[in-house]
Amino acid sequence: MNYRFQNLLGAPYRGGNAVVVNNTQLVSPVGNRVSVTDLLKSETITLPCQASTNIRRIAASPDGVFLLTVDENNRCQFINLPRRTVLHRLTFKHAVSDVKFSPNGHFIAVAAGKLLQIWRSPGFKKEFFPFELIRTFADCNDRITSVDWSPKSDYVVVGSKDLAGRLFYLNKSKKKKSYAKPFLFLGHRDVIVGAFFGVDKKTNEVTKVYTLSRDGAIFTWGYSGGDAKPQKMEEGLSEPESPGTPDQTLGMNGEDGTAVNLKKRKDIDANDGELDEENGLLLLKENWQLLKKDFFMQSPAKLISCDYHRGLDMVVVGFSNGVFALYQMPDFVCIHLLSISREKITTAVFNDLGNWLTFGCAKLGQLLVWEWKSESYILKQQGHYFDVNCLAYSQDSQLLATGADDNKIKVWTASSGFCFVTFSEHTNSVTALHFMASNHCLLSASLDGTVRAWDLFRYRNFRTFVTPTPKQFVSLAADHSGEVICAGTLDSFEIFVWSMKTGRLLDVLSGHEGPVHGLMFSPTNSVLASSSWDKTVRLWDIFEGKGGVEKFDHIHDVLTLVYRPDGKQLACSTLDGQIHFWDPIEGLEMFTIEGRRDIAGGRLMTDRRSAANSTAGKCFTTLCYSADGSYILAGGSSKFICMYDVADQVLLRRFQITHNLSLDGVLDFLNSKNMTEAGPLDLIDDYDSDTEEGVGRQTRKKLAYDLPGSMPNHGRPIIRTKCLKIAPTGRSWAAATTEGVLLYSMDESFIFDPTDLDIDVTPEAVDAALKDDQPKRALILSLRMNEDSLIKKCIVAVTPSDIPDVASSVPIRYLQRLVEALGDLLEKCPHLEFILRWCQELCKAHGHSIQQNSRNLLPALKSLQKAITRLHQDLADTCSSNEYMLRYLCSTSNAR
């Protein structure tokens, strides 16, 4: 019952900027959460902390310990990345367009509107005011777009929408703070997207500045004076040919551009600021000049994202037509020019070593990591374009399949959070999914009128089930033998039955008078249960007789149904917010749960009534029993998922799936200040179209089935839960929500839950029993304490010859705890044969008891089966590769 948020699937990236930490960890914003992908282990986790709205910018400290996130409400979170906890919070007064840590980690540069703010970075210690504002520079005439630090953390170069780059000096001397006027890099004809420092590789001193503008121009700036003298542009060097591009050699007044581009700073008066003796000459006093102009020649596409790697002196740029380019500077040599998408590339960054490039496309939800030297993908993930409709867990709980409104089916590895195959043969929304018992076949139903079977070995559609006339399928079920497939329709209110082997249509079950949205076979026999909007639940005997066996009438429309895993109870939800529990064998209603108040969510922007008085959405659209059938999960068009105890009919826990205010229906009370004569302020589209979408904010697309004439929600997705599924092991469950697929799992931390605790049952007593060579007593004492580490210690301490004797002495009530410990050891312990021997002897000694108590032991046994299956697959792959290698070596030796 101690479920906690574990991961977010289905949406690797939706906008904002991505950063790479410690060379191998990719950090990207997903909605109001942060996702961390380990590129070496190929697994992803999502941090449990949430921002108030969608995250706009993130920045990581140089050592990879701290992460700074800023959301659309300009609220900042300072996160300890290894511990995954929020240390400090801060709210900025202006819209933040870029944020970056200094190389020494002491300062944070924040581009807040027109202001450049330098903050002192807080550390681990708790302070009342952890953030300290050091300096504020207000020299820019328009919004700042990019920020970059010099290697010694004393200079900042920024790019702005006023077409100019500026070089600021951060005076860190203890003397009276003085103001040094920034140097202006002028000459661009469009908004500056990026400004970066170039350094001398030998001395690590700043020698160049690169500025990149949205029209695809990159200017190289250098200074003359001091020790490092850059190469001046040769007089005979001509500009590169740029057909269709206006002549950029003329200055602002029509005269030769050298007067502007080679503009030199006026000498700064001595009173303007005293120089630090250790810093030598200020870069601001140097004679900066334009060394070179280069153009990427991607017109009419705009430059959207860029990054610079100082060590390699390379620039990577992403364009609005999905093309990215990699250039070697300062010679401007094109190394790669490739198209990876049809939509704009909203983030492009190097890792620390510079061998991997990370690209993100917000509109398609793509996240790519590409190694430019070998021209191969390290990571290639893409989320669903629209909301996820349905989920299905495989029998061993290792795979999770998702179907969405974008007509695609994706199969994910639940443990790593990676999608490894995408099926796109459907031509309309996927509405239902079902894993066959064999674990290698997946069924899907769609509104395009087909039910398809997918082979997860060869990744192909090997069978398609159709009807004589096109129908729209919204529910799906298969019997345990896998021989019969059933699907319910939206338009003709019928249930179609096919043979899995031949693909022939066997039967059409008629009788419902509304869409058949719920369909499920009984876990114990061949009875099919169906629920419909005609206020009935019907039971059908597919194999024995024709027609319906029984009909359960309700007062309101029935939205969904689900069987308890033992088949002795049937639960269905109705439109009035109640969950009805039926005995399918006796045909009697057992009890009901009133859930209207529990599922009641927030108030939508378009609602004329308050959340308390509104009746819309106060019902459950998806139900799911736990693995042992003791509790039931229920979700609907609300921000809550409710967990009920079935025996006592009480609410055990209520999960709030998100706190993201960018979604509609999260707030219970709306602010009356946001109401205007034209309607709610949030529904008035005053978004600046000049801002590149996906860079300044995250994008969300939804496929809405709104009624004709209804007012659309102006792109604000409504929070809801469309599907719930519990893993067969019972250790985790998944929810298909507007945010994506949320995974919740049992908290792995130790929970002290002893049974038969006595004054003599102590860890010292367990150690003493182990020293006295009493493995039976030690194991039983550790099981009574229910301390995970002690149980595993006692299991490993038993000698192989004593395993049968110790296994037979374990009391029946401790079997579940012992099986759970064995399943955990199988995944982490190297003693494979030893643990398997334990499992074998336990089954021999207690086989009858396990069978009698199978309902309570089922989750633990499923976890054990999952671990054994995974190990078997790994060993089979290793053995087969070794076998081929040995054959090859033998054949080569014979040939010689």
Residue pairs with C-beta under 8 A, 6 or more apart in sequence:
1 631
1 643
1 652
1 653
2 746
2 747
2 751
3 655
3 732
3 733
3 744
3 745
3 746
3 747
4 48
4 744
4 745
4 746
4 747
5 46
5 48
5 742
5 743
5 744
6 45
6 46
6 732
6 743
6 744
6 745
7 44
7 45
7 46
7 417
7 742
7 743
8 30
8 31
8 33
8 35
8 46
8 739
8 740
8 741
8 742
8 743
9 400
9 402
9 412
9 417
9 419
9 734
9 740
9 741
9 743
10 383
10 384
10 388
10 402
10 404
10 410
10 412
10 736
10 740
10 741
11 30
11 31
11 365
11 383
11 384
11 739
11 740
12 28
12 30
12 35
12 37
12 44
12 365
12 366
12 367
12 381
12 382
12 383
13 28
13 29
13 30
13 35
13 347
13 360
13 361
13 362
13 365
13 366
13 367
13 381
13 383
14 29
14 30
14 31
14 54
14 362
14 365
14 383
14 698
14 699
14 700
15 29
15 54
15 346
15 360
15 362
15 693
15 694
15 695
15 697
15 698
15 699
16 28
16 29
16 54
16 55
16 56
16 57
16 58
16 346
16 347
16 362
16 695
16 698
17 29
17 57
17 58
17 305
17 347
17 349
17 695
18 26
18 27
18 28
18 29
18 58
18 347
18 349
18 358
18 360
18 367
19 26
19 27
19 58
19 59
19 60
19 349
20 26
20 27
20 349
20 350
20 351
20 352
20 356
20 358
21 27
21 36
21 60
21 64
21 67
21 81
22 64
22 352
23 351
23 352
23 353
24 38
24 39
24 40
24 351
25 36
25 37
25 38
25 39
25 64
26 36
26 37
26 39
26 358
26 367
26 369
26 379
27 34
27 35
27 36
27 37
27 58
27 60
27 67
27 81
28 34
28 35
28 37
28 58
28 360
28 367
29 35
29 54
29 55
29 56
29 58
29 69
29 698
30 46
30 740
31 54
31 55
31 658
31 660
31 662
31 698
31 739
31 740
32 50
32 51
32 52
32 53
32 54
32 55
32 71
32 658
32 659
32 660
32 662
33 46
33 47
33 49
33 50
33 51
33 55
33 739
34 46
34 47
34 49
34 55
34 58
34 67
34 69
34 79
35 44
35 45
35 46
35 47
36 44
36 45
36 46
36 47
36 81
37 43
37 44
37 367
37 379
38 44
39 356
39 369
39 378
39 379
41 416
42 379
42 416
42 418
43 415
43 416
43 417
43 418
44 416
44 417
44 418
45 417
46 417
47 79
47 84
48 84
49 77
49 79
49 84
49 85
49 86
50 658
50 659
50 660
51 69
51 71
51 75
51 77
51 660
52 71
52 73
52 75
52 659
52 660
52 661
53 71
53 72
53 73
53 75
53 660
53 661
53 662
54 71
54 72
54 660
54 662
54 697
54 698
55 69
55 70
55 71
55 72
55 698
56 70
56 71
56 72
56 96
56 696
56 697
56 698
57 69
57 70
57 96
57 97
57 98
57 99
58 67
58 68
58 69
58 70
58 99
59 67
59 68
59 99
59 100
59 101
59 108
60 66
60 67
60 68
60 81
60 101
61 67
61 101
61 105
61 121
62 101
62 103
62 104
62 105
63 105
64 81
65 80
65 81
65 82
66 78
66 79
66 80
66 81
66 87
66 101
66 105
66 121
67 78
67 79
67 80
67 81
68 76
68 77
68 78
68 79
68 99
68 101
68 108
69 76
69 77
69 79
70 76
70 92
70 96
70 99
72 662
72 697
73 91
73 661
74 91
74 92
74 93
74 94
74 95
74 96
74 112
75 89
75 90
75 91
75 92
76 89
76 90
76 91
76 92
76 96
77 86
77 88
77 89
78 86
78 87
78 88
78 89
78 90
78 122
78 130
78 131
79 85
79 86
79 87
80 86
80 87
80 124
87 122
87 124
87 130
88 122
88 130
88 131
90 130
90 131
92 110
92 112
92 117
93 112
94 112
94 113
94 114
94 115
95 112
95 113
95 143
96 110
96 111
96 112
97 111
97 113
97 143
97 144
97 145
97 696
98 110
98 111
98 144
98 145
98 146
98 147
99 108
99 109
99 110
99 111
99 147
100 108
100 109
100 147
100 148
100 149
101 107
101 108
101 121
101 149
102 108
102 109
102 121
102 149
102 153
103 149
103 150
103 151
103 152
103 153
104 152
104 153
105 121
106 120
106 121
106 153
107 118
107 119
107 120
107 121
107 134
107 149
107 153
107 170
108 118
108 119
108 120
108 121
109 116
109 117
109 118
109 147
109 149
109 156
110 116
110 117
110 118
110 119
110 147
111 143
111 144
111 145
111 146
111 147
111 158
112 144
113 143
113 144
114 138
114 140
114 141
114 142
114 143
114 144
114 160
115 136
115 137
115 138
115 140
115 144
116 136
116 137
116 138
116 139
116 140
116 144
116 147
116 156
116 158
116 168
117 133
117 135
117 136
117 137
118 133
118 134
118 135
118 136
118 137
118 156
118 170
119 131
119 132
119 133
119 134
120 131
120 132
120 133
120 134
122 130
122 131
134 170
135 170
135 177
137 168
137 182
139 166
139 168
139 181
139 182
140 158
140 160
140 162
140 164
140 166
141 160
141 162
141 164
142 160
142 161
142 162
143 160
143 161
144 158
144 159
144 160
144 161
145 158
145 159
145 160
145 161
145 191
145 192
145 193
145 194
146 158
146 159
146 192
146 193
146 194
146 195
147 156
147 157
147 158
148 156
148 157
148 158
148 194
148 195
148 196
148 197
148 308
149 155
149 156
149 197
150 156
150 157
150 197
150 206
150 283
151 197
151 199
151 204
151 205
151 206
151 310
153 170
154 169
154 170
154 172
154 279
155 167
155 168
155 169
155 170
155 197
155 206
155 283
156 167
156 168
156 170
157 165
157 166
157 167
157 168
157 195
157 196
157 197
157 209
158 165
158 166
158 168
158 195
159 165
159 191
159 192
159 193
159 194
159 195
159 211
159 212
160 166
160 191
160 192
161 191
161 192
163 186
163 188
163 189
163 190
163 191
163 192
163 213
164 184
164 185
164 186
164 188
164 192
165 184
165 185
165 188
165 192
165 195
165 209
165 211
166 182
166 183
166 184
166 185
167 182
167 183
167 185
167 209
167 283
167 284
167 288
168 182
169 180
169 182
169 273
169 282
169 283
169 284
171 177
171 178
171 180
171 273
171 276
172 276
173 274
173 276
175 274
178 272
178 273
178 274
179 272
179 273
180 268
180 272
180 273
180 282
180 284
181 268
181 272
181 284
182 284
183 265
183 283
183 284
183 288
184 263
185 195
185 209
185 211
185 219
185 221
185 288
186 260
186 261
186 263
187 219
187 248
187 257
187 260
187 261
187 290
187 293
188 211
188 213
188 215
188 217
188 219
189 213
189 215
189 217
189 246
189 248
190 213
190 214
190 215
190 217
191 213
191 214
192 211
192 212
192 213
192 214
193 212
193 213
193 214
193 303
193 304
193 305
193 306
194 210
194 211
194 212
194 306
194 307
194 308
195 209
195 210
195 211
195 212
196 209
196 210
196 308
196 310
196 315
197 206
197 208
197 209
197 310
198 206
198 207
198 208
198 209
198 210
198 220
198 308
198 310
198 313
198 329
198 330
199 205
199 206
199 207
199 208
199 310
200 207
200 228
201 311
201 313
203 228
205 228
206 283
207 222
207 223
207 228
207 230
208 220
208 221
208 222
208 230
208 291
208 330
209 220
209 221
209 222
209 288
210 218
210 219
210 220
210 221
210 308
210 315
210 329
211 218
211 219
211 221
212 218
212 219
212 303
212 306
212 315
212 317
213 219
213 303
214 302
214 303
214 304
215 299
215 302
215 303
216 295
216 296
216 297
216 298
216 299
216 301
216 302
216 303
216 319
217 248
217 293
217 294
217 295
217 296
218 293
218 294
218 295
218 296
218 315
218 327
218 332
219 290
219 292
219 293
219 294
220 290
220 291
220 292
220 293
220 294
220 329
220 330
221 288
221 289
221 290
221 291
222 230
222 231
222 288
222 289
222 291
223 230
223 283
223 286
223 287
223 288
223 289
224 230
224 232
224 286
224 287
224 289
225 281
225 286
225 287
226 280
226 281
226 286
230 291
231 291
232 289
232 291
233 290
233 291
233 292
237 292
239 248
239 249
239 293
240 294
240 295
242 295
242 297
244 299
245 295
245 299
248 257
248 293
249 256
249 257
250 256
250 257
251 257
251 258
251 259
251 260
251 261
252 260
261 289
261 290
262 289
262 290
263 289
264 287
264 288
264 289
265 284
265 285
265 286
265 287
265 288
267 285
268 282
268 284
268 285
275 281
275 282
291 330
292 330
292 332
294 332
296 303
296 317
296 319
296 325
298 319
298 321
298 323
298 325
301 319
301 320
301 321
301 323
302 319
302 320
302 344
302 692
303 317
303 318
303 319
303 320
304 318
304 319
304 320
304 344
304 345
304 346
304 692
304 695
305 317
305 318
305 345
305 346
305 347
305 348
305 695
306 315
306 316
306 317
306 318
306 348
307 315
307 316
307 348
307 349
307 350
308 314
308 315
308 316
308 329
308 350
309 315
309 316
309 350
309 354
311 354
312 328
312 354
313 328
313 329
313 330
314 326
314 327
314 328
314 329
314 335
314 350
314 354
315 326
315 327
315 329
316 324
316 325
316 326
316 327
316 348
316 349
316 350
316 357
317 324
317 325
317 327
317 348
318 324
318 344
318 345
318 346
318 347
318 348
318 359
319 325
319 344
319 345
320 344
320 345
320 692
321 339
321 342
321 344
322 339
322 340
322 341
322 342
322 343
322 344
322 345
322 361
323 337
323 338
323 339
323 340
323 345
324 336
324 337
324 338
324 339
324 340
324 345
324 348
324 357
324 359
325 334
325 336
325 337
325 338
326 334
326 335
326 336
326 337
326 357
326 372
327 333
327 334
327 335
328 335
335 372
336 372
336 375
340 359
340 361
340 366
340 368
340 370
341 361
341 364
341 366
343 361
343 362
343 363
343 364
344 361
344 362
344 363
344 692
344 693
344 694
345 359
345 360
345 361
346 360
346 361
346 362
346 692
346 694
346 695
347 358
347 359
347 360
347 695
348 357
348 358
348 359
348 360
349 357
349 358
350 356
350 357
350 358
351 358
355 371
355 372
355 373
356 369
356 370
356 371
356 372
356 378
357 369
357 370
357 371
357 372
358 367
358 368
358 369
358 370
359 366
359 367
359 368
359 369
359 370
360 366
360 367
360 368
361 694
362 693
362 694
362 695
362 698
362 699
363 693
363 694
363 699
363 701
364 382
364 385
365 382
365 383
365 384
365 385
366 381
366 382
367 379
367 381
367 382
368 377
368 379
368 380
368 381
369 377
369 378
369 379
369 380
370 376
370 377
370 378
371 377
371 378
381 418
381 419
382 419
382 422
383 740
384 402
384 404
384 405
384 406
384 408
384 410
385 404
385 405
385 406
385 408
385 701
386 404
386 405
386 406
386 701
386 702
386 703
387 404
387 405
387 702
387 703
387 717
387 722
387 736
387 738
388 402
388 403
388 404
388 722
388 723
388 736
388 737
388 740
388 741
389 403
389 404
389 405
389 429
389 430
389 431
389 722
389 723
389 736
390 402
390 403
390 430
390 431
390 432
390 433
390 722
390 723
390 736
391 400
391 401
391 402
391 403
391 433
391 723
391 724
391 725
391 734
391 735
391 736
391 741
392 400
392 401
392 433
392 434
392 435
392 442
392 725
393 399
393 400
393 414
393 435
393 725
393 726
393 727
393 728
393 734
394 400
394 401
394 435
394 439
395 435
395 437
395 439
395 728
396 439
396 728
396 862
396 865
396 866
396 869
396 870
397 414
397 727
397 728
397 729
397 731
397 732
397 862
397 863
397 866
398 413
398 414
398 415
398 866
398 869
398 870
399 411
399 412
399 413
399 414
399 435
399 439
399 456
400 411
400 412
400 413
400 414
400 734
400 741
400 743
401 409
401 410
401 411
401 412
401 433
401 435
401 442
402 409
402 410
402 411
402 412
402 433
402 736
402 741
403 409
403 429
403 430
403 431
403 432
403 433
403 444
403 446
404 410
404 429
404 430
405 429
405 430
405 703
406 703
407 424
407 426
407 427
407 428
407 429
407 430
407 446
407 448
408 422
408 423
408 424
408 426
408 430
409 422
409 423
409 424
409 426
409 430
409 433
409 442
409 444
409 454
410 419
410 421
410 422
410 423
411 419
411 420
411 421
411 422
411 423
411 442
411 456
412 418
412 419
412 420
412 741
413 420
414 727
414 732
414 734
414 743
417 743
421 456
421 459
423 444
423 452
423 454
423 459
423 461
425 452
425 461
426 444
426 446
426 448
426 450
426 452
427 446
427 448
428 446
428 447
428 448
428 449
428 472
429 446
429 447
429 703
430 444
430 445
430 446
431 445
431 446
431 447
431 473
431 474
431 475
431 476
432 444
432 445
432 473
432 474
432 475
432 476
432 487
432 519
433 442
433 443
433 444
433 445
433 476
434 442
434 443
434 444
434 476
434 477
434 478
435 441
435 442
435 443
436 442
436 443
436 478
436 482
437 480
437 482
438 482
439 456
440 455
440 456
440 457
441 453
441 454
441 455
441 456
441 482
442 453
442 454
442 456
443 451
443 452
443 453
443 454
443 476
443 478
443 485
444 451
444 452
444 454
444 476
445 451
445 473
445 474
445 475
445 476
445 487
446 452
446 473
447 472
447 473
447 474
447 490
448 472
449 466
449 467
449 470
449 471
449 472
449 473
450 464
450 465
450 466
450 473
451 464
451 465
451 466
451 473
451 476
451 485
451 487
451 498
452 461
452 463
452 464
452 465
453 461
453 462
453 463
453 464
453 465
453 485
453 500
454 460
454 461
454 462
455 461
455 462
463 500
463 503
464 503
465 485
465 487
465 496
465 498
465 503
465 505
467 496
467 505
468 505
471 489
471 490
471 491
471 492
471 494
471 496
472 489
472 490
472 491
473 487
473 488
473 489
473 490
474 488
474 489
474 490
474 515
474 516
474 517
475 487
475 488
475 516
475 517
475 518
475 519
475 530
476 485
476 486
476 487
476 488
476 519
477 485
477 486
477 487
477 519
477 520
477 521
477 528
478 484
478 485
478 486
478 500
478 521
479 521
479 526
479 542
480 521
480 523
482 500
483 499
483 500
483 501
484 497
484 498
484 499
484 500
484 506
484 542
484 543
485 497
485 498
485 499
485 500
486 495
486 496
486 497
486 498
486 509
486 519
486 521
486 528
486 542
487 495
487 496
487 519
488 494
488 495
488 515
488 516
488 517
488 518
488 519
488 530
488 532
489 495
489 496
489 515
489 516
490 515
490 516
491 515
493 510
493 512
493 513
493 514
493 515
493 516
493 532
493 534
494 508
494 509
494 510
494 512
494 516
495 508
495 509
495 510
495 512
495 516
495 519
495 528
495 530
495 540
496 505
496 507
496 508
496 509
497 505
497 506
497 507
497 508
497 509
497 542
498 504
498 505
498 506
499 506
507 542
509 530
509 540
509 547
509 548
511 538
511 547
511 548
512 530
512 532
512 534
512 536
512 538
513 532
513 534
514 532
514 533
514 534
514 535
514 557
515 532
515 533
516 530
516 531
516 532
517 531
517 532
517 533
517 559
517 560
518 529
518 530
518 531
518 532
518 537
518 558
518 559
518 560
518 561
518 562
518 572
519 528
519 529
519 530
519 531
520 528
520 529
520 561
520 562
520 563
521 527
521 528
521 529
521 563
522 528
522 529
522 563
522 567
522 584
523 563
523 564
523 565
523 566
523 567
524 566
524 567
524 568
525 567
526 541
526 542
526 543
526 544
527 539
527 540
527 541
527 542
527 549
527 584
528 539
528 540
528 541
528 542
529 537
529 538
529 539
529 540
529 561
529 563
529 570
529 584
530 537
530 538
530 540
530 561
531 537
531 558
531 559
531 560
531 561
531 572
532 538
532 557
532 558
533 557
533 558
533 559
534 557
535 553
535 554
535 555
535 556
535 557
535 558
535 574
536 551
536 552
536 553
536 554
536 558
537 551
537 552
537 554
537 558
537 561
537 570
537 572
537 582
538 548
538 550
538 551
538 552
539 548
539 549
539 550
539 551
539 552
539 584
540 547
540 548
540 549
541 549
550 584
550 587
552 572
552 580
552 582
552 587
552 589
554 572
554 574
554 580
555 574
555 576
556 574
556 575
556 576
556 578
557 574
557 575
558 572
558 573
558 574
559 572
559 573
559 574
559 575
559 619
559 620
559 621
560 572
560 573
560 620
560 621
560 622
560 623
561 570
561 571
561 572
561 573
561 623
562 570
562 571
562 572
562 623
562 624
562 625
562 632
563 569
563 570
563 584
563 625
564 570
564 571
564 625
564 629
564 646
565 625
565 627
565 628
565 629
565 855
565 858
566 629
566 855
567 584
568 583
568 584
568 585
569 581
569 582
569 583
569 584
569 590
569 629
569 646
570 581
570 582
570 583
570 584
571 579
571 580
571 581
571 582
571 623
571 625
571 632
571 646
572 579
572 580
572 582
572 623
573 579
573 580
573 595
573 619
573 620
573 621
573 623
573 634
573 636
574 580
574 619
575 619
576 596
576 619
577 594
577 595
577 596
577 599
577 618
577 619
577 620
578 592
578 593
578 594
578 595
578 596
579 592
579 593
579 595
579 620
579 623
579 632
579 634
579 644
580 589
580 592
581 589
581 590
581 591
581 592
581 593
581 646
582 588
582 589
582 590
583 589
583 590
591 649
592 649
593 644
593 649
595 620
595 634
595 642
595 644
596 618
596 619
598 640
598 642
598 651
598 654
599 617
599 618
599 619
599 620
599 634
599 635
599 636
599 638
599 640
599 642
600 611
600 612
600 618
600 638
601 611
601 617
601 637
601 638
601 639
601 640
601 665
601 719
602 611
602 638
602 639
602 665
602 666
602 667
602 668
602 719
603 610
603 611
603 614
603 665
603 667
603 668
603 669
603 670
604 664
604 665
604 713
604 718
605 664
605 670
605 680
605 682
605 683
605 713
605 716
606 680
606 683
606 711
606 713
607 614
607 616
610 669
611 668
611 669
616 637
617 636
617 637
617 638
617 720
618 636
618 638
619 636
619 637
620 634
620 635
620 636
620 642
621 635
621 636
621 637
621 721
621 722
622 634
622 635
622 636
622 721
622 722
622 723
622 724
623 632
623 633
623 634
623 724
624 632
624 633
624 634
624 724
624 725
624 726
624 733
625 631
625 632
625 633
625 646
625 726
626 632
626 633
626 726
626 730
627 726
627 727
627 728
627 729
627 730
627 858
627 859
627 862
628 730
628 855
628 856
628 858
628 859
629 646
629 855
630 645
630 646
630 647
631 643
631 644
631 645
631 646
631 652
632 643
632 644
632 646
633 641
633 642
633 643
633 724
633 726
633 733
634 641
634 642
634 643
634 644
634 724
635 641
635 642
635 721
635 724
635 735
636 720
636 721
637 665
637 718
637 720
637 721
638 665
638 719
638 720
638 721
639 656
639 657
639 658
639 665
639 666
639 719
640 654
640 655
640 656
640 657
641 654
641 655
641 657
641 721
641 724
641 735
642 651
642 653
642 654
642 655
643 651
643 652
643 653
643 654
643 655
644 650
644 651
644 652
645 652
655 744
657 719
657 721
657 735
657 737
657 739
657 742
658 666
658 719
658 737
658 738
658 739
659 666
660 666
660 719
660 739
661 667
662 698
662 700
662 716
663 716
663 717
663 718
663 719
663 738
663 739
664 713
664 716
664 717
664 718
664 719
665 718
665 719
665 720
666 719
670 680
674 680
674 681
674 682
675 681
676 684
678 684
682 714
682 716
683 711
683 713
683 714
683 716
685 714
691 697
693 699
700 715
700 717
702 715
702 717
704 712
704 713
706 712
717 738
718 738
719 737
719 738
719 739
720 737
720 738
721 735
721 736
721 737
722 736
722 737
723 735
723 736
724 733
724 734
724 735
724 736
725 733
725 734
726 732
726 733
727 733
727 734
728 859
728 862
729 859
729 862
729 863
729 866
730 858
730 859
730 862
730 863
731 745
731 746
731 859
731 863
732 743
732 744
732 745
732 746
733 743
733 744
734 741
734 742
734 743
734 744
735 741
735 742
735 744
750 787
750 788
750 789
752 786
752 787
753 786
754 761
754 784
754 785
754 786
755 784
755 786
755 813
756 784
757 784
757 785
758 784
761 781
761 784
761 785
762 785
763 785
763 787
763 790
765 781
766 778
766 781
766 782
766 785
766 790
766 793
766 794
769 775
769 777
769 778
769 781
770 778
770 793
770 794
770 797
775 794
775 797
775 798
775 799
775 802
775 806
776 805
776 806
776 809
778 794
778 797
779 791
779 794
779 795
779 798
779 806
779 810
780 809
780 810
780 811
780 814
782 790
782 791
782 793
782 794
783 791
783 810
783 814
783 817
783 818
784 814
786 817
788 821
788 824
791 817
791 818
791 821
792 821
792 824
792 825
792 829
795 818
795 821
795 822
795 825
795 835
795 838
796 825
796 829
796 831
796 834
798 806
800 834
800 837
803 837
803 838
803 841
804 841
804 844
804 845
807 838
807 841
807 842
807 844
807 845
807 846
808 841
808 845
808 846
810 818
810 842
810 845
810 846
812 846
812 849
812 853
815 842
815 846
815 849
815 850
815 853
815 857
816 856
816 857
816 860
818 842
819 842
819 857
819 860
819 861
819 863
819 864
820 860
820 863
822 835
822 838
822 839
822 842
822 864
823 860
823 863
823 864
823 866
823 867
824 863
824 867
825 835
826 832
826 835
826 836
826 864
826 867
826 868
826 871
827 867
827 870
829 835
832 871
836 868
839 864
839 868
843 850
850 857
850 861
854 861
